[in-house]
Amino acid sequence: MTIKRVLIAGAGPVGMTAALVLSRAGIPVTVFERDAGLAEDLRASTWHPPTLDMMGELGLVDQILQDGLIARYTQHRDRKSGAIAEFDMELLRGETDHPYRVQYEQFRFTRLLQQHLAAFPDCRIVFNANAQSLTQDGERVLLSVETPNGIEQHGGDYLIGADGSRSNIRRAANIDFPGLTFPERFYVATTAFDFGKVLDRLCYVNYIADTDEWCVLLKVIGSWRCLFPTPPEEPDAEVLSDAKTEERLQGVWKKDGRYDTEHRTIYNVHQRVAAQYRLGRVFLAGDAAHLNNPIGGMGMNGGLHDAINLADKLAALHRGEVRETVLDAYERQRRPIAIDHVNANTARNKRVLEERDPQARKRTQDELCRQAEDPALARAFLRKSSMIDALRVSQSIQ
Ligand SMILES: Cc1cc2nc3c(=O)[nH]c(=O)nc-3n(C[C@H](O)[C@H](O)[C@H](O)COP(=O)(O)OP(=O)(O)OC[C@H]3O[C@@H](n4cnc5c(N)ncnc54)[C@H](O)[C@@H]3O)c2cc1C
């Protein structure tokens, strides 16, 4: 079957990646983005090995490696005892072409995708275009889009809802989004202060457990991002205040003088998975389909795995290699991964960091140290934390 056009709601990393895979397969695409330009906010920065492998196939990985920071090691630390479990991702060599994480922010990635998509005249990215509602029949899907010129109707063979956590497409398709929102929110402060120079053996990706206040320290180009939980009762103004920010950062490393910060942001944190990923000609992908807490860096990575899985199927259908029923496998292959792997792993990562019972915390840290020191155990740990296992399970589902 020749696909005449695929509509995509949302020019985030997931929608734009789907657009690139489809464009490379010769399928005309229109991407509708609600905002006036690509998002510049600081969210994902961690790239896992299998996602880098996929980017290799799309011709993007060289630029990602050139502009990002290669993180060979990841660490799990205990703030009070100082114990460090350090995992060497080189152990994954042979399982992936990229045995490391890369720290490369998602706003750089969507810009890169926009440059690559410019080479495809049949790919249109329309800004200030708020996808609102849809209708569909056996032949086509019709999308209503609010633009500065009024409501427009656009038709396509299929629609991908990659319009993020508050997806209008999910709502318009009447698909439930069960799960939970944590009472606490996460606070991210970005500072140019070089924690690597003062904290012993710090690597680029550090999970630091603590009874009082756990944190995640991530190196990105030119800065460190420090992620902390915040109590539900703490008002936004207090979380974001100079005084509270200073207190939190001084807790990471007590230094003379104040910390300068470049960005401060608070996020709500959820664990949710859409009840369906497909309704007829409409598909959900990325944050529109699943949300998880960011500890472990799996949200965008998992969303990119969705985008490539779905777009590859549409491309095979377009080339006449498969029948339309192949599209049903998308939900079968991706939805259980969001529940059993991404949500399960990130929820466990959060529990480990926030464990308050000293004995339980020590047991976990001892176990992490034991795993890090044993190459076979470390490899098994890394296969799980870098999403290799999740993808293998997904690929084994028919
Ligand atoms: C603090 C933090 C750190 C994170 N770190 C990581 C990490 O290191 N690694 C990782 O894998 N993940 C991480 N994540 C998760 C990651 O940011 C998301 O999973 C990712 O942004 C999802 O991409 P997406 O394209 O599905 O959605 P989004 O990035 O939300 O993009 C959706 C796009 O759709 C647009 N849109 C919304 N509504 C409409 C509409 N009605 N019509 C048209 N357009 C619309 C939006 O403007 C936006 O451009 C992190 C998240 C947070 C909060």
The ligand as an ORCA input file, in Angstrom:
! r2SCAN-3c Opt
* xyz 0 1
  C      14.088     16.704     34.422
  C      13.918     15.705     33.324
  C      15.036     15.012     32.883
  C      14.886     14.044     31.897
  N      15.993     13.365     31.502
  C      15.876     12.381     30.586
  C      17.035     11.693     30.129
  O      18.163     12.000     30.540
  N      16.869     10.712     29.214
  C      15.626     10.370     28.732
  O      15.525      9.424     27.936
  N      14.518     11.051     29.113
  C      14.611     12.050     30.006
  N      13.510     12.775     30.354
  C      12.229     12.531     29.672
  C      12.172     13.236     28.310
  O      12.392     14.614     28.461
  C      10.827     12.986     27.638
  O      10.542     11.614     27.698
  C      10.842     13.462     26.169
  O      10.830     14.865     26.097
  C       9.628     12.921     25.414
  O       9.663     13.385     24.085
  P       8.319     13.575     23.269
  O       8.744     14.026     21.911
  O       7.458     12.381     23.411
  O       7.542     14.734     24.033
  P       7.945     16.242     24.261
  O       9.420     16.397     24.336
  O       7.122     16.734     25.371
  O       7.500     16.958     22.902
  C       6.132     17.115     22.595
  C       6.006     18.258     21.598
  O       4.630     18.359     21.230
  C       4.229     19.708     21.266
  N       2.788     19.721     21.498
  C       2.116     19.544     22.654
  N       0.795     19.595     22.453
  C       0.635     19.793     21.122
  C      -0.508     19.915     20.283
  N      -1.753     19.859     20.797
  N      -0.330     20.116     18.954
  C       0.921     20.164     18.420
  N       2.034     20.070     19.174
  C       1.885     19.862     20.504
  C       5.044     20.322     22.380
  O       5.133     21.728     22.238
  C       6.395     19.616     22.178
  O       7.210     20.302     21.259
  C      13.613     13.770     31.324
  C      12.500     14.490     31.757
  C      12.648     15.445     32.739
  C      11.432     16.193     33.176
*
